[in-house]
């Protein structure tokens, strides 16, 4: 038996840094996957678990479009 409403928005996860977080990761089990983030929201507020801020260790903004393998502080599932 499913408890999801018919209009429940699907989640589309993309690979990001393991340290990137947003509050829905703590309340929606579908989004509780460190290193994977649903980037569909334009109002979501992200933070870095290394700094506990909206800026990463390199003082640049964090977010689904910023925290990728090209960034020096990026930490992926493989540990890189």
PyMOL Python script that loads the backbone (N, CA, C, O; Angstrom):
from pymol import cmd

cmd.read_pdbstr("""\
ATOM      1  N   UNK A   1       0.840  -1.187   0.000  1.00  0.00           N
ATOM      2  CA  UNK A   1       0.000   0.000   0.000  1.00  0.00           C
ATOM      3  C   UNK A   1       0.874   1.235   0.000  1.00  0.00           C
ATOM      4  O   UNK A   1       1.745   1.380   0.858  1.00  0.00           O
ATOM      5  N   UNK A   2       0.654   2.121  -0.945  1.00  0.00           N
ATOM      6  CA  UNK A   2       1.443   3.342  -1.064  1.00  0.00           C
ATOM      7  C   UNK A   2       0.750   4.482  -0.329  1.00  0.00           C
ATOM      8  O   UNK A   2      -0.472   4.614  -0.388  1.00  0.00           O
ATOM      9  N   UNK A   3       1.532   5.302   0.361  1.00  0.00           N
ATOM     10  CA  UNK A   3       1.003   6.460   1.075  1.00  0.00           C
ATOM     11  C   UNK A   3       1.319   7.752   0.335  1.00  0.00           C
ATOM     12  O   UNK A   3       1.140   8.840   0.882  1.00  0.00           O
ATOM     13  N   UNK A   4       1.787   7.642  -0.898  1.00  0.00           N
ATOM     14  CA  UNK A   4       2.150   8.827  -1.666  1.00  0.00           C
ATOM     15  C   UNK A   4       0.924   9.389  -2.370  1.00  0.00           C
ATOM     16  O   UNK A   4       0.190   8.638  -3.012  1.00  0.00           O
ATOM     17  N   UNK A   5       0.682  10.708  -2.266  1.00  0.00           N
ATOM     18  CA  UNK A   5      -0.419  11.314  -3.006  1.00  0.00           C
ATOM     19  C   UNK A   5      -0.158  11.203  -4.510  1.00  0.00           C
ATOM     20  O   UNK A   5       0.989  11.071  -4.937  1.00  0.00           O
ATOM     21  N   UNK A   6      -1.208  11.257  -5.297  1.00  0.00           N
ATOM     22  CA  UNK A   6      -1.064  11.123  -6.745  1.00  0.00           C
ATOM     23  C   UNK A   6      -0.209  12.230  -7.354  1.00  0.00           C
ATOM     24  O   UNK A   6       0.446  12.013  -8.373  1.00  0.00           O
ATOM     25  N   UNK A   7      -0.208  13.409  -6.746  1.00  0.00           N
ATOM     26  CA  UNK A   7       0.563  14.528  -7.292  1.00  0.00           C
ATOM     27  C   UNK A   7       1.950  14.654  -6.653  1.00  0.00           C
ATOM     28  O   UNK A   7       2.585  15.703  -6.763  1.00  0.00           O
ATOM     29  N   UNK A   8       2.423  13.599  -5.988  1.00  0.00           N
ATOM     30  CA  UNK A   8       3.734  13.602  -5.345  1.00  0.00           C
ATOM     31  C   UNK A   8       4.815  13.772  -6.405  1.00  0.00           C
ATOM     32  O   UNK A   8       4.893  12.976  -7.340  1.00  0.00           O
ATOM     33  N   UNK A   9       5.644  14.795  -6.272  1.00  0.00           N
ATOM     34  CA  UNK A   9       6.666  15.103  -7.272  1.00  0.00           C
ATOM     35  C   UNK A   9       7.760  14.050  -7.275  1.00  0.00           C
ATOM     36  O   UNK A   9       8.309  13.722  -6.223  1.00  0.00           O
ATOM     37  N   UNK A  10       8.082  13.514  -8.451  1.00  0.00           N
ATOM     38  CA  UNK A  10       9.182  12.541  -8.510  1.00  0.00           C
ATOM     39  C   UNK A  10      10.525  13.208  -8.202  1.00  0.00           C
ATOM     40  O   UNK A  10      10.698  14.410  -8.401  1.00  0.00           O
ATOM     41  N   UNK A  11      11.446  12.423  -7.725  1.00  0.00           N
ATOM     42  CA  UNK A  11      12.781  12.920  -7.375  1.00  0.00           C
ATOM     43  C   UNK A  11      13.762  12.455  -8.438  1.00  0.00           C
ATOM     44  O   UNK A  11      13.801  11.276  -8.789  1.00  0.00           O
ATOM     45  N   UNK A  12      14.548  13.387  -8.945  1.00  0.00           N
ATOM     46  CA  UNK A  12      15.568  13.076  -9.950  1.00  0.00           C
ATOM     47  C   UNK A  12      16.932  13.430  -9.367  1.00  0.00           C
ATOM     48  O   UNK A  12      17.302  14.604  -9.325  1.00  0.00           O
ATOM     49  N   UNK A  13      17.675  12.432  -8.921  1.00  0.00           N
ATOM     50  CA  UNK A  13      18.944  12.671  -8.228  1.00  0.00           C
ATOM     51  C   UNK A  13      20.108  12.775  -9.199  1.00  0.00           C
ATOM     52  O   UNK A  13      20.163  12.069 -10.205  1.00  0.00           O
ATOM     53  N   UNK A  14      21.041  13.673  -8.879  1.00  0.00           N
ATOM     54  CA  UNK A  14      22.276  13.791  -9.649  1.00  0.00           C
ATOM     55  C   UNK A  14      23.459  13.737  -8.691  1.00  0.00           C
ATOM     56  O   UNK A  14      23.325  14.054  -7.510  1.00  0.00           O
ATOM     57  N   UNK A  15      24.603  13.339  -9.200  1.00  0.00           N
ATOM     58  CA  UNK A  15      25.814  13.192  -8.389  1.00  0.00           C
ATOM     59  C   UNK A  15      26.339  14.563  -7.969  1.00  0.00           C
ATOM     60  O   UNK A  15      26.467  15.470  -8.791  1.00  0.00           O
ATOM     61  N   UNK A  16      26.642  14.700  -6.678  1.00  0.00           N
ATOM     62  CA  UNK A  16      27.250  15.912  -6.125  1.00  0.00           C
ATOM     63  C   UNK A  16      28.258  15.492  -5.053  1.00  0.00           C
ATOM     64  O   UNK A  16      28.510  14.303  -4.854  1.00  0.00           O
ATOM     65  N   UNK A  17      28.818  16.466  -4.379  1.00  0.00           N
ATOM     66  CA  UNK A  17      29.766  16.208  -3.292  1.00  0.00           C
ATOM     67  C   UNK A  17      29.058  15.514  -2.122  1.00  0.00           C
ATOM     68  O   UNK A  17      27.896  15.800  -1.835  1.00  0.00           O
ATOM     69  N   UNK A  18      29.755  14.619  -1.465  1.00  0.00           N
ATOM     70  CA  UNK A  18      29.219  13.923  -0.292  1.00  0.00           C
ATOM     71  C   UNK A  18      28.889  14.871   0.859  1.00  0.00           C
ATOM     72  O   UNK A  18      28.100  14.518   1.735  1.00  0.00           O
ATOM     73  N   UNK A  19      29.475  16.062   0.872  1.00  0.00           N
ATOM     74  CA  UNK A  19      29.278  17.004   1.972  1.00  0.00           C
ATOM     75  C   UNK A  19      28.139  17.987   1.739  1.00  0.00           C
ATOM     76  O   UNK A  19      27.842  18.797   2.617  1.00  0.00           O
ATOM     77  N   UNK A  20      27.497  17.935   0.581  1.00  0.00           N
ATOM     78  CA  UNK A  20      26.398  18.841   0.274  1.00  0.00           C
ATOM     79  C   UNK A  20      25.112  18.337   0.929  1.00  0.00           C
ATOM     80  O   UNK A  20      24.790  17.152   0.837  1.00  0.00           O
ATOM     81  N   UNK A  21      24.384  19.229   1.584  1.00  0.00           N
ATOM     82  CA  UNK A  21      23.128  18.875   2.254  1.00  0.00           C
ATOM     83  C   UNK A  21      22.072  19.949   2.020  1.00  0.00           C
ATOM     84  O   UNK A  21      22.379  21.094   1.689  1.00  0.00           O
ATOM     85  N   UNK A  22      20.808  19.537   2.204  1.00  0.00           N
ATOM     86  CA  UNK A  22      19.667  20.446   2.249  1.00  0.00           C
ATOM     87  C   UNK A  22      18.647  19.811   3.183  1.00  0.00           C
ATOM     88  O   UNK A  22      18.715  18.610   3.447  1.00  0.00           O
ATOM     89  N   UNK A  23      17.707  20.596   3.684  1.00  0.00           N
ATOM     90  CA  UNK A  23      16.837  20.094   4.753  1.00  0.00           C
ATOM     91  C   UNK A  23      15.939  18.936   4.340  1.00  0.00           C
ATOM     92  O   UNK A  23      15.604  18.106   5.185  1.00  0.00           O
ATOM     93  N   UNK A  24      15.537  18.846   3.073  1.00  0.00           N
ATOM     94  CA  UNK A  24      14.690  17.728   2.668  1.00  0.00           C
ATOM     95  C   UNK A  24      15.399  16.385   2.775  1.00  0.00           C
ATOM     96  O   UNK A  24      14.747  15.341   2.813  1.00  0.00           O
ATOM     97  N   UNK A  25      16.724  16.402   2.823  1.00  0.00           N
ATOM     98  CA  UNK A  25      17.467  15.146   2.986  1.00  0.00           C
ATOM     99  C   UNK A  25      17.175  14.516   4.346  1.00  0.00           C
ATOM    100  O   UNK A  25      17.388  13.319   4.540  1.00  0.00           O
ATOM    101  N   UNK A  26      16.688  15.324   5.281  1.00  0.00           N
ATOM    102  CA  UNK A  26      16.424  14.837   6.630  1.00  0.00           C
ATOM    103  C   UNK A  26      14.960  14.475   6.854  1.00  0.00           C
ATOM    104  O   UNK A  26      14.630  13.869   7.873  1.00  0.00           O
ATOM    105  N   UNK A  27      14.070  14.837   5.917  1.00  0.00           N
ATOM    106  CA  UNK A  27      12.644  14.561   6.105  1.00  0.00           C
ATOM    107  C   UNK A  27      12.028  13.728   4.981  1.00  0.00           C
ATOM    108  O   UNK A  27      10.926  13.206   5.153  1.00  0.00           O
ATOM    109  N   UNK A  28      12.692  13.589   3.855  1.00  0.00           N
ATOM    110  CA  UNK A  28      12.182  12.799   2.733  1.00  0.00           C
ATOM    111  C   UNK A  28      13.183  11.684   2.466  1.00  0.00           C
ATOM    112  O   UNK A  28      14.267  11.931   1.939  1.00  0.00           O
ATOM    113  N   UNK A  29      12.821  10.460   2.829  1.00  0.00           N
ATOM    114  CA  UNK A  29      13.763   9.344   2.719  1.00  0.00           C
ATOM    115  C   UNK A  29      14.252   9.129   1.288  1.00  0.00           C
ATOM    116  O   UNK A  29      15.335   8.576   1.094  1.00  0.00           O
ATOM    117  N   UNK A  30      13.489   9.550   0.287  1.00  0.00           N
ATOM    118  CA  UNK A  30      13.923   9.414  -1.100  1.00  0.00           C
ATOM    119  C   UNK A  30      15.118  10.314  -1.397  1.00  0.00           C
ATOM    120  O   UNK A  30      15.873  10.056  -2.335  1.00  0.00           O
ATOM    121  N   UNK A  31      15.291  11.366  -0.605  1.00  0.00           N
ATOM    122  CA  UNK A  31      16.379  12.306  -0.838  1.00  0.00           C
ATOM    123  C   UNK A  31      17.517  12.163   0.162  1.00  0.00           C
ATOM    124  O   UNK A  31      18.470  12.942   0.125  1.00  0.00           O
ATOM    125  N   UNK A  32      17.435  11.195   1.041  1.00  0.00           N
ATOM    126  CA  UNK A  32      18.461  10.979   2.054  1.00  0.00           C
ATOM    127  C   UNK A  32      19.579  10.101   1.490  1.00  0.00           C
ATOM    128  O   UNK A  32      19.778   8.962   1.915  1.00  0.00           O
ATOM    129  N   UNK A  33      20.295  10.663   0.528  1.00  0.00           N
ATOM    130  CA  UNK A  33      21.382   9.936  -0.132  1.00  0.00           C
ATOM    131  C   UNK A  33      22.581  10.868  -0.293  1.00  0.00           C
ATOM    132  O   UNK A  33      22.695  11.538  -1.320  1.00  0.00           O
ATOM    133  N   UNK A  34      23.475  10.928   0.691  1.00  0.00           N
ATOM    134  CA  UNK A  34      24.658  11.775   0.536  1.00  0.00           C
ATOM    135  C   UNK A  34      25.390  11.466  -0.766  1.00  0.00           C
ATOM    136  O   UNK A  34      25.596  10.305  -1.120  1.00  0.00           O
ATOM    137  N   UNK A  35      25.772  12.513  -1.461  1.00  0.00           N
ATOM    138  CA  UNK A  35      26.443  12.362  -2.748  1.00  0.00           C
ATOM    139  C   UNK A  35      25.477  12.362  -3.918  1.00  0.00           C
ATOM    140  O   UNK A  35      25.898  12.319  -5.074  1.00  0.00           O
ATOM    141  N   UNK A  36      24.188  12.410  -3.627  1.00  0.00           N
ATOM    142  CA  UNK A  36      23.141  12.463  -4.644  1.00  0.00           C
ATOM    143  C   UNK A  36      22.126  13.523  -4.222  1.00  0.00           C
ATOM    144  O   UNK A  36      21.617  13.478  -3.102  1.00  0.00           O
ATOM    145  N   UNK A  37      21.825  14.478  -5.108  1.00  0.00           N
ATOM    146  CA  UNK A  37      20.912  15.563  -4.769  1.00  0.00           C
ATOM    147  C   UNK A  37      19.916  15.788  -5.892  1.00  0.00           C
ATOM    148  O   UNK A  37      20.272  15.748  -7.069  1.00  0.00           O
ATOM    149  N   UNK A  38      18.659  16.024  -5.518  1.00  0.00           N
ATOM    150  CA  UNK A  38      17.626  16.428  -6.463  1.00  0.00           C
ATOM    151  C   UNK A  38      17.779  17.934  -6.653  1.00  0.00           C
ATOM    152  O   UNK A  38      17.597  18.701  -5.708  1.00  0.00           O
ATOM    153  N   UNK A  39      18.108  18.354  -7.856  1.00  0.00           N
ATOM    154  CA  UNK A  39      18.386  19.779  -8.099  1.00  0.00           C
ATOM    155  C   UNK A  39      17.228  20.494  -8.798  1.00  0.00           C
ATOM    156  O   UNK A  39      17.437  21.545  -9.404  1.00  0.00           O
ATOM    157  N   UNK A  40      16.034  19.956  -8.726  1.00  0.00           N
ATOM    158  CA  UNK A  40      14.881  20.537  -9.413  1.00  0.00           C
ATOM    159  C   UNK A  40      14.340  21.800  -8.753  1.00  0.00           C
ATOM    160  O   UNK A  40      13.665  22.581  -9.424  1.00  0.00           O
ATOM    161  N   UNK A  41      14.602  22.033  -7.479  1.00  0.00           N
ATOM    162  CA  UNK A  41      14.062  23.188  -6.775  1.00  0.00           C
ATOM    163  C   UNK A  41      14.909  24.439  -7.025  1.00  0.00           C
ATOM    164  O   UNK A  41      16.138  24.392  -6.988  1.00  0.00           O
ATOM    165  N   UNK A  42      14.229  25.548  -7.279  1.00  0.00           N
ATOM    166  CA  UNK A  42      14.949  26.812  -7.454  1.00  0.00           C
ATOM    167  C   UNK A  42      15.028  27.594  -6.142  1.00  0.00           C
ATOM    168  O   UNK A  42      15.657  28.651  -6.093  1.00  0.00           O
ATOM    169  N   UNK A  43      14.400  27.087  -5.080  1.00  0.00           N
ATOM    170  CA  UNK A  43      14.394  27.794  -3.797  1.00  0.00           C
ATOM    171  C   UNK A  43      15.114  27.026  -2.691  1.00  0.00           C
ATOM    172  O   UNK A  43      15.168  27.496  -1.555  1.00  0.00           O
ATOM    173  N   UNK A  44      15.657  25.875  -2.998  1.00  0.00           N
ATOM    174  CA  UNK A  44      16.313  25.044  -1.985  1.00  0.00           C
ATOM    175  C   UNK A  44      17.576  25.731  -1.464  1.00  0.00           C
ATOM    176  O   UNK A  44      18.326  26.335  -2.230  1.00  0.00           O
ATOM    177  N   UNK A  45      17.796  25.631  -0.169  1.00  0.00           N
ATOM    178  CA  UNK A  45      18.987  26.198   0.457  1.00  0.00           C
ATOM    179  C   UNK A  45      19.918  25.052   0.824  1.00  0.00           C
ATOM    180  O   UNK A  45      19.534  24.135   1.549  1.00  0.00           O
ATOM    181  N   UNK A  46      21.131  25.112   0.324  1.00  0.00           N
ATOM    182  CA  UNK A  46      22.130  24.065   0.551  1.00  0.00           C
ATOM    183  C   UNK A  46      23.143  24.529   1.584  1.00  0.00           C
ATOM    184  O   UNK A  46      23.329  25.728   1.794  1.00  0.00           O
ATOM    185  N   UNK A  47      23.801  23.561   2.231  1.00  0.00           N
ATOM    186  CA  UNK A  47      24.933  23.866   3.098  1.00  0.00           C
ATOM    187  C   UNK A  47      25.953  22.744   2.998  1.00  0.00           C
ATOM    188  O   UNK A  47      25.639  21.634   2.567  1.00  0.00           O
ATOM    189  N   UNK A  48      27.170  23.046   3.400  1.00  0.00           N
ATOM    190  CA  UNK A  48      28.280  22.103   3.363  1.00  0.00           C
ATOM    191  C   UNK A  48      28.510  21.555   4.772  1.00  0.00           C
ATOM    192  O   UNK A  48      28.576  22.323   5.732  1.00  0.00           O
ATOM    193  N   UNK A  49      28.632  20.240   4.899  1.00  0.00           N
ATOM    194  CA  UNK A  49      28.859  19.676   6.234  1.00  0.00           C
ATOM    195  C   UNK A  49      30.274  19.927   6.739  1.00  0.00           C
ATOM    196  O   UNK A  49      30.529  19.814   7.938  1.00  0.00           O
ATOM    197  N   UNK A  50      31.190  20.264   5.852  1.00  0.00           N
ATOM    198  CA  UNK A  50      32.564  20.587   6.296  1.00  0.00           C
ATOM    199  C   UNK A  50      32.610  21.949   6.960  1.00  0.00           C
ATOM    200  O   UNK A  50      33.323  22.139   7.946  1.00  0.00           O
ATOM    201  N   UNK A  51      31.848  22.910   6.422  1.00  0.00           N
ATOM    202  CA  UNK A  51      31.885  24.277   6.945  1.00  0.00           C
ATOM    203  C   UNK A  51      30.640  24.641   7.746  1.00  0.00           C
ATOM    204  O   UNK A  51      30.652  25.613   8.501  1.00  0.00           O
ATOM    205  N   UNK A  52      29.553  23.861   7.587  1.00  0.00           N
ATOM    206  CA  UNK A  52      28.247  24.166   8.192  1.00  0.00           C
ATOM    207  C   UNK A  52      27.727  25.526   7.731  1.00  0.00           C
ATOM    208  O   UNK A  52      27.017  26.214   8.465  1.00  0.00           O
ATOM    209  N   UNK A  53      28.087  25.895   6.521  1.00  0.00           N
ATOM    210  CA  UNK A  53      27.709  27.187   5.942  1.00  0.00           C
ATOM    211  C   UNK A  53      27.225  26.995   4.512  1.00  0.00           C
ATOM    212  O   UNK A  53      27.244  25.885   3.980  1.00  0.00           O
ATOM    213  N   UNK A  54      26.793  28.089   3.900  1.00  0.00           N
ATOM    214  CA  UNK A  54      26.404  28.081   2.494  1.00  0.00           C
ATOM    215  C   UNK A  54      27.602  28.301   1.582  1.00  0.00           C
ATOM    216  O   UNK A  54      27.462  28.437   0.367  1.00  0.00           O
ATOM    217  N   UNK A  55      28.782  28.334   2.192  1.00  0.00           N
ATOM    218  CA  UNK A  55      30.039  28.419   1.455  1.00  0.00           C
ATOM    219  C   UNK A  55      30.855  27.173   1.774  1.00  0.00           C
ATOM    220  O   UNK A  55      30.835  26.678   2.901  1.00  0.00           O
ATOM    221  N   UNK A  56      31.569  26.673   0.777  1.00  0.00           N
ATOM    222  CA  UNK A  56      32.410  25.507   0.984  1.00  0.00           C
ATOM    223  C   UNK A  56      33.757  25.883   1.574  1.00  0.00           C
ATOM    224  O   UNK A  56      33.994  27.056   1.862  1.00  0.00           O
ATOM    225  N   UNK A  57      34.650  24.909   1.762  1.00  0.00           N
ATOM    226  CA  UNK A  57      35.983  25.160   2.311  1.00  0.00           C
ATOM    227  C   UNK A  57      36.810  26.129   1.449  1.00  0.00           C
ATOM    228  O   UNK A  57      37.763  26.740   1.932  1.00  0.00           O
ATOM    229  N   UNK A  58      36.438  26.258   0.187  1.00  0.00           N
ATOM    230  CA  UNK A  58      37.141  27.170  -0.716  1.00  0.00           C
ATOM    231  C   UNK A  58      36.473  28.545  -0.787  1.00  0.00           C
ATOM    232  O   UNK A  58      36.802  29.351  -1.658  1.00  0.00           O
ATOM    233  N   UNK A  59      35.538  28.813   0.128  1.00  0.00           N
ATOM    234  CA  UNK A  59      34.790  30.081   0.221  1.00  0.00           C
ATOM    235  C   UNK A  59      33.912  30.379  -0.995  1.00  0.00           C
ATOM    236  O   UNK A  59      33.535  31.530  -1.212  1.00  0.00           O
ATOM    237  N   UNK A  60      33.587  29.369  -1.782  1.00  0.00           N
ATOM    238  CA  UNK A  60      32.681  29.516  -2.912  1.00  0.00           C
ATOM    239  C   UNK A  60      31.305  28.964  -2.508  1.00  0.00           C
ATOM    240  O   UNK A  60      31.218  28.107  -1.629  1.00  0.00           O
ATOM    241  N   UNK A  61      30.238  29.449  -3.142  1.00  0.00           N
ATOM    242  CA  UNK A  61      28.889  28.970  -2.814  1.00  0.00           C
ATOM    243  C   UNK A  61      28.742  27.469  -3.042  1.00  0.00           C
ATOM    244  O   UNK A  61      29.393  26.895  -3.915  1.00  0.00           O
ATOM    245  N   UNK A  62      27.877  26.841  -2.245  1.00  0.00           N
ATOM    246  CA  UNK A  62      27.581  25.425  -2.419  1.00  0.00           C
ATOM    247  C   UNK A  62      26.197  25.278  -3.051  1.00  0.00           C
ATOM    248  O   UNK A  62      25.347  26.160  -2.923  1.00  0.00           O
ATOM    249  N   UNK A  63      25.989  24.177  -3.718  1.00  0.00           N
ATOM    250  CA  UNK A  63      24.710  23.889  -4.348  1.00  0.00           C
ATOM    251  C   UNK A  63      24.879  22.770  -5.352  1.00  0.00           C
ATOM    252  O   UNK A  63      25.999  22.378  -5.680  1.00  0.00           O
ATOM    253  N   UNK A  64      23.769  22.259  -5.836  1.00  0.00           N
ATOM    254  CA  UNK A  64      23.803  21.136  -6.771  1.00  0.00           C
ATOM    255  C   UNK A  64      24.598  21.455  -8.028  1.00  0.00           C
ATOM    256  O   UNK A  64      25.283  20.585  -8.565  1.00  0.00           O
ATOM    257  N   UNK A  65      24.515  22.698  -8.502  1.00  0.00           N
ATOM    258  CA  UNK A  65      25.246  23.037  -9.728  1.00  0.00           C
ATOM    259  C   UNK A  65      26.701  23.439  -9.474  1.00  0.00           C
ATOM    260  O   UNK A  65      27.482  23.555 -10.419  1.00  0.00           O
ATOM    261  N   UNK A  66      27.068  23.649  -8.217  1.00  0.00           N
ATOM    262  CA  UNK A  66      28.436  24.071  -7.896  1.00  0.00           C
ATOM    263  C   UNK A  66      29.316  22.939  -7.368  1.00  0.00           C
ATOM    264  O   UNK A  66      30.514  22.907  -7.647  1.00  0.00           O
ATOM    265  N   UNK A  67      28.740  22.023  -6.618  1.00  0.00           N
ATOM    266  CA  UNK A  67      29.519  20.990  -5.917  1.00  0.00           C
ATOM    267  C   UNK A  67      29.680  19.752  -6.793  1.00  0.00           C
ATOM    268  O   UNK A  67      28.985  18.751  -6.622  1.00  0.00           O
ATOM    269  N   UNK A  68      30.605  19.848  -7.722  1.00  0.00           N
ATOM    270  CA  UNK A  68      30.826  18.783  -8.700  1.00  0.00           C
ATOM    271  C   UNK A  68      32.302  18.402  -8.743  1.00  0.00           C
ATOM    272  O   UNK A  68      33.122  19.062  -8.105  1.00  0.00           O
ATOM    273  N   UNK A  69      32.656  17.354  -9.480  1.00  0.00           N
ATOM    274  CA  UNK A  69      34.040  16.862  -9.497  1.00  0.00           C
ATOM    275  C   UNK A  69      35.086  17.898  -9.932  1.00  0.00           C
ATOM    276  O   UNK A  69      36.271  17.703  -9.660  1.00  0.00           O
ATOM    277  N   UNK A  70      34.698  18.966 -10.584  1.00  0.00           N
ATOM    278  CA  UNK A  70      35.658  19.976 -11.008  1.00  0.00           C
ATOM    279  C   UNK A  70      36.110  20.897  -9.881  1.00  0.00           C
ATOM    280  O   UNK A  70      37.007  21.717 -10.080  1.00  0.00           O
ATOM    281  N   UNK A  71      35.517  20.779  -8.727  1.00  0.00           N
ATOM    282  CA  UNK A  71      35.843  21.667  -7.606  1.00  0.00           C
ATOM    283  C   UNK A  71      36.904  21.025  -6.718  1.00  0.00           C
ATOM    284  O   UNK A  71      36.848  19.823  -6.458  1.00  0.00           O
ATOM    285  N   UNK A  72      37.854  21.803  -6.257  1.00  0.00           N
ATOM    286  CA  UNK A  72      38.978  21.284  -5.482  1.00  0.00           C
ATOM    287  C   UNK A  72      38.597  20.593  -4.182  1.00  0.00           C
ATOM    288  O   UNK A  72      39.282  19.659  -3.766  1.00  0.00           O
ATOM    289  N   UNK A  73      37.526  21.024  -3.531  1.00  0.00           N
ATOM    290  CA  UNK A  73      37.119  20.434  -2.257  1.00  0.00           C
ATOM    291  C   UNK A  73      36.124  19.288  -2.438  1.00  0.00           C
ATOM    292  O   UNK A  73      35.644  18.735  -1.448  1.00  0.00           O
ATOM    293  N   UNK A  74      35.806  18.925  -3.671  1.00  0.00           N
ATOM    294  CA  UNK A  74      34.829  17.878  -3.947  1.00  0.00           C
ATOM    295  C   UNK A  74      35.274  16.532  -3.365  1.00  0.00           C
ATOM    296  O   UNK A  74      36.437  16.141  -3.465  1.00  0.00           O
ATOM    297  N   UNK A  75      34.312  15.844  -2.758  1.00  0.00           N
ATOM    298  CA  UNK A  75      34.532  14.500  -2.240  1.00  0.00           C
ATOM    299  C   UNK A  75      33.423  13.614  -2.795  1.00  0.00           C
ATOM    300  O   UNK A  75      32.257  13.776  -2.435  1.00  0.00           O
ATOM    301  N   UNK A  76      33.779  12.683  -3.665  1.00  0.00           N
ATOM    302  CA  UNK A  76      32.790  11.829  -4.304  1.00  0.00           C
ATOM    303  C   UNK A  76      32.653  10.483  -3.638  1.00  0.00           C
ATOM    304  O   UNK A  76      33.350  10.185  -2.668  1.00  0.00           O
ATOM    305  N   UNK A  77      31.764   9.679  -4.150  1.00  0.00           N
ATOM    306  CA  UNK A  77      31.519   8.353  -3.588  1.00  0.00           C
ATOM    307  C   UNK A  77      32.758   7.484  -3.577  1.00  0.00           C
ATOM    308  O   UNK A  77      32.900   6.617  -2.715  1.00  0.00           O
ATOM    309  N   UNK A  78      33.673   7.705  -4.537  1.00  0.00           N
ATOM    310  CA  UNK A  78      34.910   6.949  -4.585  1.00  0.00           C
ATOM    311  C   UNK A  78      35.986   7.496  -3.672  1.00  0.00           C
ATOM    312  O   UNK A  78      37.089   6.951  -3.626  1.00  0.00           O
ATOM    313  N   UNK A  79      35.688   8.577  -2.935  1.00  0.00           N
ATOM    314  CA  UNK A  79      36.637   9.169  -1.996  1.00  0.00           C
ATOM    315  C   UNK A  79      37.482  10.267  -2.583  1.00  0.00           C
ATOM    316  O   UNK A  79      38.263  10.891  -1.865  1.00  0.00           O
ATOM    317  N   UNK A  80      37.347  10.524  -3.883  1.00  0.00           N
ATOM    318  CA  UNK A  80      38.141  11.574  -4.545  1.00  0.00           C
ATOM    319  C   UNK A  80      37.509  12.929  -4.377  1.00  0.00           C
ATOM    320  O   UNK A  80      38.042  13.923  -4.869  1.00  0.00           O
TER     321      UNK A  80
END
""", "prot")
cmd.dss("prot")
cmd.show_as("cartoon", "prot")
cmd.util.cbc("prot")
cmd.orient("prot")
